[in-house]
Amino acid sequence: MEDIFNLFHGFAVVIQPFNLLLMVIGIVLGVIVGVLPGLGGANGVAILLPLTFSMSPTSAIIMLSCIYWGALFGGAITSILFNIPGEPWSVATTFDGYPMAQQGRAGEALTAAFTSSFVGALFAVIMITLVAPLVASFALRFGPAEIFSVYFLAFCSFVGLSKEPPFKTVASMMLGFALGAVGLDQVTGQLRLTFGFPEMLAGFDFLIAVIGLFGIGEILLTMEEGLAFRGKAAGINPKVVLQTWMELPRYWMVSLRSCIIGCWMGISPAGATPASFMSYGIAKRISRNGSKFGTGQIEGVVAPETAAHAAGTSALLPMISLGVPGSPTAAVLLGGLLIWGLQPGPLLFTEQKDFVWGLIASMYMGNIVGLIVVLTCVPLFAAILRIPFSVIAPIILVFCAIGAYTVHNNTFDIVMMLVFGIAGYFLKKTDYPLAPMVLAIVLGDKAEESFRQALLASQGGLSVFFENGLVSTIMALGFIALFWPIIQGGWTRLRGAPKTA
């Protein structure tokens, strides 16, 4: 009952006129970010994060989370109308969404996509509402060893459960750890890796790194590829919306299955992209119309969109309750919380109730506002793609530079943003994942601090990480996640081995 009361109090915070205005602005900006290929939710949140520094933490997180919801919605517009995935997880939506648009059923495809996105996100938000307080209360029992074990599980999961090659994931993460170690040692007070530059005493600000790696790097890559937009223009007729809504209940099993897949993949760091492809593949295999997938089946739109949004939303659960982000965007939001002086984790539920429940309430409201905005403004957002990318790219670069400068009002940060941007460009060209690097930059120093505190308490004995059932279990799960590809391969070979009499 206390949690329900807190949730209603969160709604009272969200429906304040200023916060509602920020919610609408965030949704609109997020949809624009999602419509522009290459930007994505993490980039949009990182670029626009400096705009929130003058706001209260609750208002700031409402706006940033709504940018995220808008980006999730916006990716479907380009996928269906232009066959250009606005987000990586929107690739699966193009398989049936674009053929539907080519057949003159763009309104039906967009309605199905937006509604499925709403359902997937709503399912995940309800799960967060029910589970997050329980996880947080349980996590209050954690000491330094347990906290490190959670970070260890997150790092290992990125290596073992990611679709990226493990070597490249480890290399990217190691580089992130090195960047996170620059500056003042929090335990001994000594300087590390500053090379005599006073500007590096405070280390690399994660926001500068994120703006460069994601924003600048993606813009450079997109400019090199010579992006051009071609596709179908579309509006959404209210009659088509109602007809599609009447048809969608037939696919309730597809939606439910996709919600479960999405939430599972979101809580683990697998992410929305594998969730969308997995959901699409299972739907194609199970459906009686599976052979027609790829020709314009509405199930082929419902499955990936539902799973992607459930995964994208549920990735916030470990961030809120444990302080461990489940996605690149959650990692950026985590960094924002740290900038505002808030420590994500179980103590948020006792020390910052207004903030936590305001955030959860904004998930409900932002999802509803997002559905209304995208259903009514599709032609406007699609028209953005008629603007030449040669005009859009410089505008985005200017916003990136302004965002980097406003972090510390320092021109050195703009230089570092460009350095990170060039590094991000080459990392993308060589297919090195950026998400593990961002995770390591954000959490590396905290994991190191917990590790060293645990060793100090145990006088240097590594047995502290296996001294009780809780920490042993989490560490064991981390090792299982780390070596999961080997375990899975061995199990497959064992099952496929011929039986001897």
C-alpha positions in Angstrom: 0.0 0.0 0.0 2.9 2.4 0.7 4.3 1.8 -2.8 0.9 2.6 -4.3 0.6 5.8 -2.3 4.1 6.7 -3.4 3.2 6.1 -7.0 0.1 8.4 -6.8 2.4 11.0 -5.2 4.7 10.5 -8.2 1.8 11.2 -10.5 1.0 14.4 -8.5 4.6 15.5 -9.2 4.4 14.6 -12.9 1.1 16.4 -13.7 2.5 19.8 -12.6 2.2 22.1 -15.6 5.9 22.6 -16.0 6.7 18.9 -15.9 3.9 18.2 -18.4 5.4 20.8 -20.7 8.8 19.2 -20.3 7.3 15.8 -21.0 5.8 17.0 -24.3 9.0 18.8 -25.3 11.0 15.7 -24.5 8.7 13.4 -26.5 8.9 15.7 -29.6 12.7 16.0 -29.3 13.0 12.3 -28.8 10.9 11.4 -31.9 13.1 13.8 -33.9 16.1 12.0 -32.6 14.6 8.7 -33.4 13.6 9.8 -36.9 17.1 11.0 -37.8 19.1 7.8 -38.6 22.2 7.3 -36.6 21.4 9.5 -33.6 19.4 7.2 -31.3 18.2 7.5 -27.8 21.7 7.4 -26.1 23.0 10.1 -28.4 19.9 12.3 -28.0 20.0 12.1 -24.2 23.7 12.7 -24.1 23.6 15.8 -26.4 20.6 17.3 -24.6 21.7 16.5 -21.1 23.4 19.8 -20.5 20.0 21.6 -21.1 18.7 20.1 -17.9 21.5 21.3 -15.5 19.4 24.3 -14.4 16.4 22.1 -13.6 15.5 20.1 -10.5 16.6 16.4 -10.8 13.0 15.3 -11.0 12.1 17.6 -13.9 15.4 16.9 -15.6 14.9 13.1 -15.5 11.3 13.4 -16.7 12.5 15.3 -19.8 15.4 13.0 -20.5 13.3 9.8 -20.0 10.7 11.2 -22.4 13.4 11.9 -25.0 14.2 8.2 -24.6 10.5 7.2 -25.1 10.2 9.5 -28.1 13.3 8.0 -29.7 11.9 4.5 -29.2 8.7 5.6 -31.0 10.5 7.6 -33.7 12.6 4.7 -35.0 9.6 3.0 -36.5 8.7 6.0 -38.7 11.8 5.8 -40.9 11.8 2.0 -40.9 8.3 1.8 -42.3 8.2 4.8 -44.6 11.7 4.9 -45.9 13.2 1.4 -45.2 15.9 3.2 -43.1 16.1 1.9 -39.5 16.1 4.9 -37.2 17.5 2.7 -34.5 19.4 -0.6 -34.6 16.4 -2.4 -33.1 14.1 -1.1 -35.8 15.8 -3.2 -38.5 13.4 -6.1 -37.9 10.5 -3.7 -38.3 11.5 -3.0 -41.9 11.0 -6.6 -42.9 7.2 -6.3 -42.9 6.6 -2.6 -42.2 8.2 -1.3 -45.4 6.3 -3.8 -47.6 3.1 -2.7 -46.0 3.9 0.9 -46.8 4.7 -0.1 -50.4 1.2 -1.7 -50.6 -0.5 1.5 -49.4 -0.9 0.3 -45.8 1.5 2.7 -44.2 -1.2 4.0 -41.8 -2.0 0.5 -40.7 1.7 -0.4 -40.2 2.5 2.8 -38.3 -0.6 2.3 -36.0 0.4 -1.3 -35.3 4.0 -0.3 -34.6 3.1 2.6 -32.3 0.4 0.7 -30.4 2.8 -2.3 -30.0 5.5 0.0 -28.7 3.0 1.4 -26.2 2.0 -2.1 -25.0 5.6 -3.3 -24.7 6.7 -0.2 -22.7 3.6 -0.3 -20.5 4.2 -4.0 -19.6 7.8 -3.2 -18.7 6.8 -0.1 -16.6 4.3 -2.2 -14.6 7.0 -4.8 -14.0 9.4 -2.0 -12.8 6.7 -0.7 -10.5 6.2 -4.1 -8.9 9.7 -5.4 -8.9 12.0 -2.4 -8.4 11.1 -1.7 -4.7 11.6 -5.4 -3.9 15.0 -5.5 -5.6 16.0 -2.2 -3.9 15.0 -3.4 -0.4 16.9 -6.6 -0.9 20.0 -4.7 -2.2 20.2 -2.7 1.1 21.9 -5.8 2.5 24.8 -5.3 0.1 28.3 -4.4 1.4 31.3 -3.5 -0.8 31.9 -7.1 -1.8 28.3 -7.6 -2.9 28.3 -4.2 -4.7 31.4 -5.2 -6.6 29.8 -8.6 -7.5 26.9 -6.8 -9.1 29.2 -4.7 -11.2 31.2 -7.8 -12.0 28.0 -9.5 -13.2 27.1 -6.5 -15.4 30.6 -6.4 -17.0 30.6 -10.2 -17.6 27.1 -10.2 -19.0 28.2 -7.6 -21.6 31.0 -9.9 -22.6 29.3 -13.2 -22.6 25.7 -12.4 -23.5 26.3 -9.7 -26.1 26.0 -10.5 -29.8 29.4 -8.7 -30.4 32.7 -10.7 -30.6 33.9 -11.3 -27.0 37.4 -10.0 -27.8 36.2 -6.7 -29.2 33.8 -6.3 -26.3 36.7 -6.9 -23.8 39.0 -4.6 -25.7 36.3 -1.8 -25.7 35.6 -2.3 -22.0 39.3 -2.3 -21.1 39.7 1.0 -22.9 36.8 2.4 -21.0 38.4 1.3 -17.7 41.6 3.0 -18.7 39.7 6.3 -19.5 37.8 6.0 -16.2 41.0 5.7 -14.2 42.4 9.1 -15.4 42.6 11.7 -12.8 42.6 11.6 -9.0 42.6 8.2 -7.2 39.7 8.3 -4.9 41.3 6.0 -2.3 45.0 7.2 -2.2 44.6 10.7 -3.6 47.4 10.2 -6.1 47.3 11.3 -9.7 46.9 8.7 -12.5 47.5 8.9 -16.2 47.4 12.7 -16.4 50.8 13.0 -18.2 51.4 16.4 -16.8 48.2 18.0 -18.2 46.3 20.0 -15.5 43.1 19.8 -17.6 43.1 16.0 -16.9 43.2 16.2 -13.1 39.4 15.8 -12.9 39.5 12.9 -15.4 37.4 12.5 -18.5 33.8 13.5 -18.0 31.6 10.7 -19.2 29.3 13.1 -21.0 32.1 14.5 -23.2 33.0 10.9 -24.1 29.5 9.9 -24.9 28.8 13.0 -27.0 31.9 12.4 -29.0 31.7 8.6 -29.3 28.1 8.4 -30.2 27.1 11.8 -31.6 30.2 13.0 -33.5 31.4 9.5 -34.5 27.9 8.6 -35.9 27.7 11.9 -37.9 31.1 11.3 -39.4 30.1 7.8 -40.4 26.8 8.9 -41.8 28.4 11.7 -43.9 30.9 9.2 -45.3 28.1 6.9 -46.4 26.3 9.7 -48.2 22.9 9.1 -46.6 19.9 9.9 -48.7 16.1 9.6 -47.9 13.6 8.0 -50.3 10.3 6.6 -49.3 6.5 6.9 -48.9 4.8 9.9 -47.4 2.0 9.0 -45.0 -0.6 10.3 -42.7 -2.7 8.3 -40.3 -6.5 8.3 -40.8 -8.5 8.0 -37.6 -10.6 5.3 -39.3 -7.5 3.3 -40.1 -6.4 3.7 -36.5 -9.7 2.3 -35.2 -9.7 -0.5 -37.7 -6.1 -1.5 -36.8 -6.9 -1.3 -33.0 -9.8 -3.7 -33.6 -7.6 -6.1 -35.4 -4.6 -6.1 -33.0 -6.3 -8.1 -30.1 -6.1 -11.1 -32.4 -2.4 -11.0 -31.8 -2.4 -10.9 -28.0 -0.3 -14.0 -27.7 2.4 -12.5 -30.0 2.3 -9.3 -27.8 2.5 -11.2 -24.5 5.4 -13.4 -25.7 7.2 -10.4 -27.1 6.8 -8.5 -23.8 8.3 -11.4 -21.8 11.2 -11.7 -24.3 11.8 -8.0 -24.3 11.8 -7.6 -20.5 14.2 -10.5 -20.1 16.6 -9.2 -22.7 16.3 -5.7 -21.2 17.1 -6.6 -17.6 20.1 -8.6 -18.9 22.4 -6.3 -20.9 21.5 -8.1 -24.2 19.5 -5.1 -25.2 16.6 -4.2 -27.5 18.2 -5.2 -30.8 18.6 -8.9 -30.0 15.1 -8.8 -28.4 13.5 -7.5 -31.6 15.2 -10.1 -33.8 14.5 -12.9 -31.4 10.8 -12.0 -31.1 10.5 -11.6 -34.9 12.2 -15.0 -35.5 10.0 -16.8 -32.9 6.8 -15.2 -34.3 7.8 -16.3 -37.8 8.4 -19.8 -36.7 5.2 -20.2 -34.6 2.7 -18.2 -36.8 0.5 -20.1 -39.2 1.4 -17.3 -41.7 5.1 -17.6 -41.1 5.9 -18.4 -44.7 4.4 -15.0 -45.6 6.6 -13.0 -43.3 8.5 -10.4 -45.2 5.7 -9.6 -47.5 3.7 -7.2 -45.3 2.3 -9.2 -42.3 1.1 -7.1 -39.4 2.5 -9.8 -37.0 5.9 -9.0 -38.4 5.5 -5.4 -37.1 3.9 -6.2 -33.8 6.5 -8.7 -32.6 9.7 -6.7 -32.9 8.2 -3.4 -31.9 6.7 -4.8 -28.7 9.9 -6.6 -27.7 12.2 -3.7 -28.5 10.2 -1.3 -26.3 9.8 -3.7 -23.5 13.6 -4.3 -23.5 14.4 -0.5 -23.8 12.1 0.3 -20.9 13.0 -2.6 -18.6 16.7 -1.8 -19.0 16.0 1.0 -16.5 15.1 -1.5 -13.7 18.7 -2.4 -12.7 19.7 1.2 -13.0 17.1 2.4 -10.6 17.3 -0.4 -8.1 21.0 -1.4 -8.2 22.7 1.5 -9.9 23.8 -0.7 -12.8 22.6 0.4 -16.3 21.1 -2.2 -18.6 21.6 -0.2 -21.8 23.8 2.6 -23.3 20.9 5.1 -22.7 20.5 3.9 -19.1 24.2 4.4 -18.7 23.9 8.0 -19.9 20.9 8.6 -17.6 23.0 7.1 -14.7 25.7 9.6 -15.4 23.1 12.4 -15.3 22.0 11.3 -11.9 25.5 11.4 -10.6 26.0 14.9 -12.0 22.8 16.0 -10.1 24.3 14.5 -6.9 22.1 11.4 -6.8 23.5 7.9 -6.2 21.4 5.4 -8.1 20.7 2.2 -6.2 18.5 1.0 -3.3 19.0 4.1 -1.1 17.1 6.2 -3.7 13.9 4.5 -2.6 14.4 5.7 0.9 16.2 9.0 0.5 14.7 10.3 -2.8 11.2 9.0 -2.9 9.8 12.0 -4.9 12.5 11.5 -7.5 12.1 7.7 -7.9 8.3 7.6 -8.0 8.2 10.7 -10.1 10.4 8.9 -12.6 8.2 5.8 -12.6 5.0 7.9 -12.9 6.6 9.8 -15.8 7.1 6.4 -17.6 3.4 5.9 -17.5 2.5 9.4 -18.6 5.3 9.7 -21.1 4.2 6.5 -22.8 0.7 7.8 -23.2 1.8 11.2 -24.4 4.2 9.6 -26.8 1.5 7.5 -28.4 -0.8 10.5 -28.8 2.0 12.7 -30.3 3.2 10.1 -32.8 -0.3 9.2 -34.0 -1.1 12.8 -34.7 2.2 14.2 -36.0 3.6 11.4 -38.3 3.5 13.6 -41.5 5.4 16.4 -39.6 8.1 14.1 -38.4 8.4 12.3 -41.7 8.9 15.7 -43.4 12.1 16.1 -41.5 13.6 13.5 -43.7 13.0 15.8 -46.7 15.7 18.1 -45.4 19.1 17.3 -46.9 21.4 15.6 -44.4 24.1 18.1 -45.4 22.0 20.7 -43.6 21.0 18.5 -40.6 24.6 17.3 -39.9 26.2 20.7 -39.1 23.2 21.6 -36.9 23.8 18.4 -34.9 27.5 19.1 -34.6 26.8 22.6 -33.3 24.5 21.2 -30.6 27.1 18.6 -29.7 29.8 21.4 -29.3 27.4 23.5 -27.2 26.5 20.5 -25.0 30.2 19.7 -24.4 31.1 23.2 -23.6 28.3 23.7 -21.1 29.4 20.8 -18.9 32.4 22.7 -17.4 32.4 25.9 -19.5 35.8 24.8 -20.9 37.0 24.8 -24.5 39.2 21.9 -23.7 36.1 19.7 -23.4 35.2 20.6 -27.0 38.7 19.4 -28.1 38.3 16.2 -26.2 34.8 15.7 -27.7 36.3 15.9 -31.2 39.0 13.4 -30.1 36.4 11.0 -28.8 34.4 11.6 -32.0 37.3 10.6 -34.2 37.9 7.6 -32.0 34.2 6.6 -32.1 34.3 6.8 -35.9 37.3 4.4 -36.2 35.8 2.1 -33.5 32.5 1.9 -35.5 34.4 1.4 -38.8 36.2 -1.6 -37.2 33.0 -2.9 -35.5 34.1 -2.4 -31.9 31.0 -1.9 -29.7 30.7 1.4 -27.8 28.2 0.4 -25.2 30.8 -1.6 -23.1 33.2 1.3 -23.2 30.5 3.7 -21.9 29.6 1.2 -19.2 33.2 1.0 -18.1 33.7 4.8 -18.1 30.6 5.3 -16.0 31.0 2.4 -13.6 34.7 1.6 -13.7 35.8 3.9 -10.8 32.8 2.7 -8.7 33.6 -0.9 -9.3 37.3 -0.3 -8.4 36.3 1.6 -5.2 34.1 -1.3 -4.1 36.8 -3.8 -5.0 39.4 -2.0 -3.0 37.1 -1.4 0.0 36.3 -5.1 0.1 40.0 -6.0 0.0 40.9 -3.5 2.7 38.2 -5.0 5.0 39.5 -8.6 4.3 43.2 -7.6 4.6 43.8 -8.5 0.9 42.0 -11.8 0.9 40.1 -12.6 -2.3 37.9 -15.0 -0.4 35.8 -12.0 0.7 34.0 -12.3 -2.7 32.9 -15.9 -1.9 32.4 -15.7 1.9 28.6 -15.9 1.9 25.8 -17.3 -0.2 24.7 -14.0 -1.6 28.0 -12.7 -3.0 29.0 -16.2 -4.1 25.9 -16.6 -6.1 26.3 -13.3 -7.8 29.9 -14.0 -8.6 29.0 -17.4 -9.9 26.4 -15.9 -12.2 29.0 -13.5 -13.4 31.4 -16.3 -14.4 28.5 -18.2 -16.0 27.6 -15.2 -18.1 31.3 -14.6 -19.0 31.8 -18.1 -20.3 28.3 -18.6 -21.6 29.3 -19.0 -25.3 31.7 -21.8 -24.3 29.1 -23.4 -22.0 26.4 -23.2 -24.7 28.8 -24.6 -27.4 29.8 -27.5 -25.1 26.2 -28.3 -24.3 25.3 -28.3 -28.0 28.1 -30.6 -28.9 27.2 -32.9 -26.0 23.6 -33.1 -27.1 24.7 -33.7 -30.7 27.2 -36.5 -29.9 26.2 -40.0 -31.1 25.1 -42.3 -28.3 27.1 -45.4 -27.8 25.6 -48.7 -26.7 
